[in-house]
Amino acid sequence: MLKVNKKQKGKVIQPPGMRDASRVLPAEVCWQ
C-alpha cells in the first residue's frame, strides 16, 4: 500500500502499472 505524504500536497504518487497522470487520485487517498 502506498501512502501519500500530506506534505506533498499537489503531488501524486502513481502506483506501479498506472502511468496515467490524468487518472490519479487525490493525494489524500491511499492506495491499497
PDBQT receptor file of N, H, CA, C and O in Angstrom, charges set to zero:
ATOM      1  N   MET A   1       0.856  -1.202   0.000  1.00  0.00    +0.000 N 
ATOM      2  CA  MET A   1       0.000   0.000   0.000  1.00  0.00    +0.000 C 
ATOM      3  C   MET A   1       0.886   1.244   0.000  1.00  0.00    +0.000 C 
ATOM      4  O   MET A   1       1.786   1.382   0.828  1.00  0.00    +0.000 OA
ATOM      5  N   LEU A   2       0.618   2.131  -0.929  1.00  0.00    +0.000 N 
ATOM      6  H   LEU A   2      -0.113   2.019  -1.601  1.00  0.00    +0.000 HD
ATOM      7  CA  LEU A   2       1.401   3.367  -0.991  1.00  0.00    +0.000 C 
ATOM      8  C   LEU A   2       0.616   4.492  -0.338  1.00  0.00    +0.000 C 
ATOM      9  O   LEU A   2      -0.519   4.779  -0.721  1.00  0.00    +0.000 OA
ATOM     10  N   LYS A   3       1.220   5.111   0.632  1.00  0.00    +0.000 N 
ATOM     11  H   LYS A   3       2.141   4.878   0.943  1.00  0.00    +0.000 HD
ATOM     12  CA  LYS A   3       0.549   6.216   1.319  1.00  0.00    +0.000 C 
ATOM     13  C   LYS A   3       1.226   7.519   0.934  1.00  0.00    +0.000 C 
ATOM     14  O   LYS A   3       2.443   7.660   1.056  1.00  0.00    +0.000 OA
ATOM     15  N   VAL A   4       0.440   8.454   0.476  1.00  0.00    +0.000 N 
ATOM     16  H   VAL A   4      -0.549   8.340   0.377  1.00  0.00    +0.000 HD
ATOM     17  CA  VAL A   4       0.998   9.732   0.040  1.00  0.00    +0.000 C 
ATOM     18  C   VAL A   4       1.151  10.668   1.233  1.00  0.00    +0.000 C 
ATOM     19  O   VAL A   4       0.237  10.829   2.043  1.00  0.00    +0.000 OA
ATOM     20  N   ASN A   5       2.315  11.272   1.319  1.00  0.00    +0.000 N 
ATOM     21  H   ASN A   5       3.057  11.141   0.661  1.00  0.00    +0.000 HD
ATOM     22  CA  ASN A   5       2.565  12.213   2.407  1.00  0.00    +0.000 C 
ATOM     23  C   ASN A   5       1.715  13.460   2.227  1.00  0.00    +0.000 C 
ATOM     24  O   ASN A   5       1.577  13.972   1.116  1.00  0.00    +0.000 OA
ATOM     25  N   LYS A   6       1.152  13.942   3.312  1.00  0.00    +0.000 N 
ATOM     26  H   LYS A   6       1.264  13.526   4.215  1.00  0.00    +0.000 HD
ATOM     27  CA  LYS A   6       0.349  15.161   3.209  1.00  0.00    +0.000 C 
ATOM     28  C   LYS A   6       1.241  16.364   2.944  1.00  0.00    +0.000 C 
ATOM     29  O   LYS A   6       0.767  17.411   2.502  1.00  0.00    +0.000 OA
ATOM     30  N   LYS A   7       2.546  16.213   3.216  1.00  0.00    +0.000 N 
ATOM     31  H   LYS A   7       2.931  15.362   3.575  1.00  0.00    +0.000 HD
ATOM     32  CA  LYS A   7       3.474  17.311   2.949  1.00  0.00    +0.000 C 
ATOM     33  C   LYS A   7       3.596  17.527   1.448  1.00  0.00    +0.000 C 
ATOM     34  O   LYS A   7       3.881  18.636   0.994  1.00  0.00    +0.000 OA
ATOM     35  N   GLN A   8       3.381  16.469   0.685  1.00  0.00    +0.000 N 
ATOM     36  H   GLN A   8       3.150  15.569   1.054  1.00  0.00    +0.000 HD
ATOM     37  CA  GLN A   8       3.490  16.586  -0.765  1.00  0.00    +0.000 C 
ATOM     38  C   GLN A   8       2.121  16.911  -1.351  1.00  0.00    +0.000 C 
ATOM     39  O   GLN A   8       1.652  16.223  -2.258  1.00  0.00    +0.000 OA
ATOM     40  N   LYS A   9       1.496  17.936  -0.845  1.00  0.00    +0.000 N 
ATOM     41  H   LYS A   9       1.877  18.495  -0.109  1.00  0.00    +0.000 HD
ATOM     42  CA  LYS A   9       0.167  18.297  -1.329  1.00  0.00    +0.000 C 
ATOM     43  C   LYS A   9       0.280  18.810  -2.758  1.00  0.00    +0.000 C 
ATOM     44  O   LYS A   9       1.110  19.666  -3.063  1.00  0.00    +0.000 OA
ATOM     45  N   GLY A  10      -0.555  18.280  -3.613  1.00  0.00    +0.000 N 
ATOM     46  H   GLY A  10      -1.229  17.584  -3.366  1.00  0.00    +0.000 HD
ATOM     47  CA  GLY A  10      -0.495  18.690  -5.008  1.00  0.00    +0.000 C 
ATOM     48  C   GLY A  10       0.279  17.683  -5.838  1.00  0.00    +0.000 C 
ATOM     49  O   GLY A  10       0.078  17.580  -7.048  1.00  0.00    +0.000 OA
ATOM     50  N   LYS A  11       1.169  16.935  -5.184  1.00  0.00    +0.000 N 
ATOM     51  H   LYS A  11       1.332  17.018  -4.201  1.00  0.00    +0.000 HD
ATOM     52  CA  LYS A  11       1.911  15.888  -5.896  1.00  0.00    +0.000 C 
ATOM     53  C   LYS A  11       1.219  14.551  -5.683  1.00  0.00    +0.000 C 
ATOM     54  O   LYS A  11       0.617  14.305  -4.638  1.00  0.00    +0.000 OA
ATOM     55  N   VAL A  12       1.314  13.705  -6.676  1.00  0.00    +0.000 N 
ATOM     56  H   VAL A  12       1.803  13.905  -7.525  1.00  0.00    +0.000 HD
ATOM     57  CA  VAL A  12       0.664  12.405  -6.560  1.00  0.00    +0.000 C 
ATOM     58  C   VAL A  12       1.651  11.293  -6.864  1.00  0.00    +0.000 C 
ATOM     59  O   VAL A  12       2.448  11.390  -7.797  1.00  0.00    +0.000 OA
ATOM     60  N   ILE A  13       1.590  10.242  -6.073  1.00  0.00    +0.000 N 
ATOM     61  H   ILE A  13       0.942  10.163  -5.315  1.00  0.00    +0.000 HD
ATOM     62  CA  ILE A  13       2.446   9.086  -6.322  1.00  0.00    +0.000 C 
ATOM     63  C   ILE A  13       1.638   8.021  -7.053  1.00  0.00    +0.000 C 
ATOM     64  O   ILE A  13       0.629   7.533  -6.543  1.00  0.00    +0.000 OA
ATOM     65  N   GLN A  14       2.089   7.668  -8.246  1.00  0.00    +0.000 N 
ATOM     66  H   GLN A  14       2.908   8.064  -8.661  1.00  0.00    +0.000 HD
ATOM     67  CA  GLN A  14       1.352   6.688  -9.032  1.00  0.00    +0.000 C 
ATOM     68  C   GLN A  14       1.837   5.283  -8.708  1.00  0.00    +0.000 C 
ATOM     69  O   GLN A  14       3.036   5.009  -8.764  1.00  0.00    +0.000 OA
ATOM     70  N   PRO A  15       0.913   4.393  -8.371  1.00  0.00    +0.000 N 
ATOM     71  CA  PRO A  15       1.264   3.002  -8.099  1.00  0.00    +0.000 C 
ATOM     72  C   PRO A  15       1.774   2.318  -9.358  1.00  0.00    +0.000 C 
ATOM     73  O   PRO A  15       1.471   2.771 -10.462  1.00  0.00    +0.000 OA
ATOM     74  N   PRO A  16       2.537   1.242  -9.225  1.00  0.00    +0.000 N 
ATOM     75  CA  PRO A  16       3.082   0.519 -10.372  1.00  0.00    +0.000 C 
ATOM     76  C   PRO A  16       1.978   0.090 -11.330  1.00  0.00    +0.000 C 
ATOM     77  O   PRO A  16       0.943  -0.415 -10.896  1.00  0.00    +0.000 OA
ATOM     78  N   GLY A  17       2.189   0.285 -12.621  1.00  0.00    +0.000 N 
ATOM     79  H   GLY A  17       3.030   0.696 -12.974  1.00  0.00    +0.000 HD
ATOM     80  CA  GLY A  17       1.193  -0.141 -13.608  1.00  0.00    +0.000 C 
ATOM     81  C   GLY A  17       0.234   0.982 -13.955  1.00  0.00    +0.000 C 
ATOM     82  O   GLY A  17      -0.578   0.842 -14.871  1.00  0.00    +0.000 OA
ATOM     83  N   MET A  18       0.315   2.083 -13.243  1.00  0.00    +0.000 N 
ATOM     84  H   MET A  18       0.974   2.197 -12.499  1.00  0.00    +0.000 HD
ATOM     85  CA  MET A  18      -0.600   3.194 -13.533  1.00  0.00    +0.000 C 
ATOM     86  C   MET A  18       0.220   4.406 -13.942  1.00  0.00    +0.000 C 
ATOM     87  O   MET A  18       0.735   5.131 -13.091  1.00  0.00    +0.000 OA
ATOM     88  N   ARG A  19       0.339   4.625 -15.234  1.00  0.00    +0.000 N 
ATOM     89  H   ARG A  19      -0.080   4.037 -15.926  1.00  0.00    +0.000 HD
ATOM     90  CA  ARG A  19       1.162   5.748 -15.705  1.00  0.00    +0.000 C 
ATOM     91  C   ARG A  19       0.292   6.923 -16.132  1.00  0.00    +0.000 C 
ATOM     92  O   ARG A  19       0.799   7.976 -16.520  1.00  0.00    +0.000 OA
ATOM     93  N   ASP A  20      -1.022   6.733 -16.056  1.00  0.00    +0.000 N 
ATOM     94  H   ASP A  20      -1.434   5.878 -15.740  1.00  0.00    +0.000 HD
ATOM     95  CA  ASP A  20      -1.912   7.805 -16.483  1.00  0.00    +0.000 C 
ATOM     96  C   ASP A  20      -1.989   8.879 -15.407  1.00  0.00    +0.000 C 
ATOM     97  O   ASP A  20      -2.665   8.698 -14.394  1.00  0.00    +0.000 OA
ATOM     98  N   ALA A  21      -1.312   9.977 -15.618  1.00  0.00    +0.000 N 
ATOM     99  H   ALA A  21      -0.762  10.123 -16.441  1.00  0.00    +0.000 HD
ATOM    100  CA  ALA A  21      -1.301  11.044 -14.617  1.00  0.00    +0.000 C 
ATOM    101  C   ALA A  21      -2.674  11.700 -14.516  1.00  0.00    +0.000 C 
ATOM    102  O   ALA A  21      -2.993  12.343 -13.516  1.00  0.00    +0.000 OA
ATOM    103  N   SER A  22      -3.483  11.531 -15.562  1.00  0.00    +0.000 N 
ATOM    104  H   SER A  22      -3.223  11.008 -16.374  1.00  0.00    +0.000 HD
ATOM    105  CA  SER A  22      -4.799  12.172 -15.563  1.00  0.00    +0.000 C 
ATOM    106  C   SER A  22      -5.804  11.336 -14.784  1.00  0.00    +0.000 C 
ATOM    107  O   SER A  22      -6.930  11.772 -14.544  1.00  0.00    +0.000 OA
ATOM    108  N   ARG A  23      -5.390  10.117 -14.385  1.00  0.00    +0.000 N 
ATOM    109  H   ARG A  23      -4.476   9.762 -14.580  1.00  0.00    +0.000 HD
ATOM    110  CA  ARG A  23      -6.332   9.252 -13.673  1.00  0.00    +0.000 C 
ATOM    111  C   ARG A  23      -5.919   9.045 -12.228  1.00  0.00    +0.000 C 
ATOM    112  O   ARG A  23      -6.446   8.168 -11.543  1.00  0.00    +0.000 OA
ATOM    113  N   VAL A  24      -4.966   9.860 -11.760  1.00  0.00    +0.000 N 
ATOM    114  H   VAL A  24      -4.538  10.572 -12.316  1.00  0.00    +0.000 HD
ATOM    115  CA  VAL A  24      -4.507   9.692 -10.380  1.00  0.00    +0.000 C 
ATOM    116  C   VAL A  24      -5.546  10.218  -9.400  1.00  0.00    +0.000 C 
ATOM    117  O   VAL A  24      -6.317  11.127  -9.710  1.00  0.00    +0.000 OA
ATOM    118  N   LEU A  25      -5.547   9.629  -8.221  1.00  0.00    +0.000 N 
ATOM    119  H   LEU A  25      -4.922   8.891  -7.970  1.00  0.00    +0.000 HD
ATOM    120  CA  LEU A  25      -6.497  10.052  -7.198  1.00  0.00    +0.000 C 
ATOM    121  C   LEU A  25      -5.893  11.189  -6.387  1.00  0.00    +0.000 C 
ATOM    122  O   LEU A  25      -4.681  11.402  -6.419  1.00  0.00    +0.000 OA
ATOM    123  N   PRO A  26      -6.727  11.913  -5.666  1.00  0.00    +0.000 N 
ATOM    124  CA  PRO A  26      -6.251  12.999  -4.808  1.00  0.00    +0.000 C 
ATOM    125  C   PRO A  26      -5.177  12.501  -3.845  1.00  0.00    +0.000 C 
ATOM    126  O   PRO A  26      -5.177  11.331  -3.463  1.00  0.00    +0.000 OA
ATOM    127  N   ALA A  27      -4.273  13.379  -3.458  1.00  0.00    +0.000 N 
ATOM    128  H   ALA A  27      -4.274  14.330  -3.769  1.00  0.00    +0.000 HD
ATOM    129  CA  ALA A  27      -3.152  12.999  -2.597  1.00  0.00    +0.000 C 
ATOM    130  C   ALA A  27      -3.647  12.501  -1.241  1.00  0.00    +0.000 C 
ATOM    131  O   ALA A  27      -2.901  11.860  -0.501  1.00  0.00    +0.000 OA
ATOM    132  N   GLU A  28      -4.892  12.795  -0.923  1.00  0.00    +0.000 N 
ATOM    133  H   GLU A  28      -5.497  13.317  -1.525  1.00  0.00    +0.000 HD
ATOM    134  CA  GLU A  28      -5.431  12.386   0.374  1.00  0.00    +0.000 C 
ATOM    135  C   GLU A  28      -5.806  10.909   0.371  1.00  0.00    +0.000 C 
ATOM    136  O   GLU A  28      -5.981  10.302   1.427  1.00  0.00    +0.000 OA
ATOM    137  N   VAL A  29      -5.927  10.337  -0.823  1.00  0.00    +0.000 N 
ATOM    138  H   VAL A  29      -5.784  10.830  -1.681  1.00  0.00    +0.000 HD
ATOM    139  CA  VAL A  29      -6.371   8.943  -0.923  1.00  0.00    +0.000 C 
ATOM    140  C   VAL A  29      -5.185   7.998  -0.839  1.00  0.00    +0.000 C 
ATOM    141  O   VAL A  29      -4.132   8.257  -1.421  1.00  0.00    +0.000 OA
ATOM    142  N   CYS A  30      -5.359   6.909  -0.119  1.00  0.00    +0.000 N 
ATOM    143  H   CYS A  30      -6.214   6.699   0.354  1.00  0.00    +0.000 HD
ATOM    144  CA  CYS A  30      -4.294   5.916  -0.007  1.00  0.00    +0.000 C 
ATOM    145  C   CYS A  30      -4.628   4.726  -0.885  1.00  0.00    +0.000 C 
ATOM    146  O   CYS A  30      -5.776   4.285  -0.946  1.00  0.00    +0.000 OA
ATOM    147  N   TRP A  31      -3.606   4.208  -1.566  1.00  0.00    +0.000 N 
ATOM    148  H   TRP A  31      -2.674   4.566  -1.516  1.00  0.00    +0.000 HD
ATOM    149  CA  TRP A  31      -3.835   3.040  -2.417  1.00  0.00    +0.000 C 
ATOM    150  C   TRP A  31      -3.622   1.773  -1.624  1.00  0.00    +0.000 C 
ATOM    151  O   TRP A  31      -2.636   1.645  -0.898  1.00  0.00    +0.000 OA
ATOM    152  N   GLN A  32      -4.540   0.837  -1.759  1.00  0.00    +0.000 N 
ATOM    153  H   GLN A  32      -5.341   0.940  -2.348  1.00  0.00    +0.000 HD
ATOM    154  CA  GLN A  32      -4.415  -0.433  -1.050  1.00  0.00    +0.000 C 
ATOM    155  C   GLN A  32      -4.071  -1.538  -2.030  1.00  0.00    +0.000 C 
ATOM    156  O   GLN A  32      -3.921  -2.693  -1.630  1.00  0.00    +0.000 OA
TER     157      GLN A  32
